[in-house]
């Protein structure tokens, strides 16, 4: 047992003052009477009322002293410790990435973690310094050491559900940095549904990784053919047990097709629909069955431009490139092995020069160079041999941040003023992208045949993303995103504001070049500038955040155990106040009875 405050001890001085009130002698008037025979009892009372005799058997005084002691103790805020050591500094970490939107009883995992965090705070001392971190793919410090429980509870309650993705282990360096600043002992309490190892950090991980039925719509795409539109949808059973339900495809608000599904655990199914035409701007795939995660039951796909983009690949022999660019929606891929036939008047949307640097550059269209020589767009210098290439964090999507491969030989690119490097080996950049004079330029300064990159799973993803980026000429580089991908708005002029309309209907004025923050809302976004309008979609990152299969999430403890383990103590002040009020009531009863 401990005490939060010691200053109320000086109030003990009121007890002697109370006693003094009882021992003060009463004043009497002198009166002449005829006989003292009837006053023997009065004489006895006079003896009883001498200063110390007055305190004998005085129940009222005793009760009032007890009341004073109880109120003084309650002001000292006594604290009954149990459930482990109590710390002066507490760091709370709440995961609010997309998977925390999964159903947990009558709440979501995030709602349950908030309730547990607030309950834990109530069991700590009132002067506990509280640090609150939310993790939505990046670490956000929401409270920095305050000891106001009411404020802490409001901050915890205000943490929004994000649909970003990320590895919560990335918070460890942030936690350690805060701990170094505290310079005292501290405890970390982390609430997450992912695997988190605190290592040498003192603390506890509260797992909210429950399992259950869940299927996700991973993708909806389309391709214009000669006399029809082919729509492809991918659905995966990411939960436990067999998933049975219906998949509905909508063209705008109109139901276009329905198909029944039966998927075994982990099974993936691709559905193909041939439509005569598309009337709306958006295709939407939707699962009928309510499961653990509602956000991944719907996938919105913005049709975008109906123009077929033409890609010309100039290469001696590279089937990897042809397959990678052929997977981009509404794209026709052409191939040649001779750049001498090119003229400045050629009209392709994207040129890919593999191990070739043409003498005459196309005057229009985007260009991707692979293993080029120096040219009018950038300079190439000698690099090295046998290096390990890595992605530059923040310059590629989160799906490519872990990219690594070996290049037997490579050159280095001098990044031009308009470009940003996205691949490097040591201090040398071997990949960049940028935009100059309205044209998009990108380069990889190594031969794909002299590396193992084409054998890596990240290769088709990078080629797809580069192709989407280089071909696009709209206000955003593609029409459909997964939550967490970086989205940069591009207007017709730097001087004009762009009106961003969220799926909820809220609007925000942004500038060309601003990053669009879309982590809290899924659905269709709209950009307006002058007379131009453009739609894009943001969808649930199901590949990383939708698993509710017990084999994938590894349930480590249930919620009742977590609640028991989180209890740190009991504040006795409310109990003492109630007890003091009860004694006051008893004293009043005694007084009314004449005692």
Buried (B, 14 or more C-beta within 10 A) or exposed (E): EEBBEEEBEEBEEEBEEEBEEEBEEEEEEEEEEEEEEEEEEEEEEEEEEEEEEBEEEEEEBEBBBBBBBBBBBBBBBBBEBEBEEBBBBBBBBBBBBBBBBBBBEEEBBBBBBBBBBBEBBBBBBEEBBBBBBBBBBEBBBBBEBBBEBEEBBEBBEEBEBBBBBBBBBEBBEBBBEBBEEBEEEBBBBBBBBBBBEBEEBEBBBBBBBBBBBBBBBBBBBBBBEEEEBEBBBBBBBBBBBEBEBEBBBBBBEEEBBEBEBEBEEEBEBEBEBEBEEBEBBBBBBBBEBEBBBBBBBBBBBBBBBEEEBBBBBBBEEBEBBBEBBEBBBBBBBEBEEEBEEBEEEBEBBBBBBBBBBBEEBBEEBBBBBBBBEEBEBBEBEEBEEEBEBBBBEEBBBBBBBEBEBBBEBBBBBEBBEBBBBBBBBEEBBBBBBBBEEEBBBBBBBBBBBBBBBBEBEBBBBBBBBBBBBBBBBBBBBBBBBBBBBEBEBBBEEEEEBBEBBBBEEEEEEBEBEBEBEBBBBBBBBBBBBEEEEBBBBBBBBBBBBBBBBBEBBEEEEEBEEBBEBBBBBBBBBEBBBEBBEEBBEBBEEEEEEEE
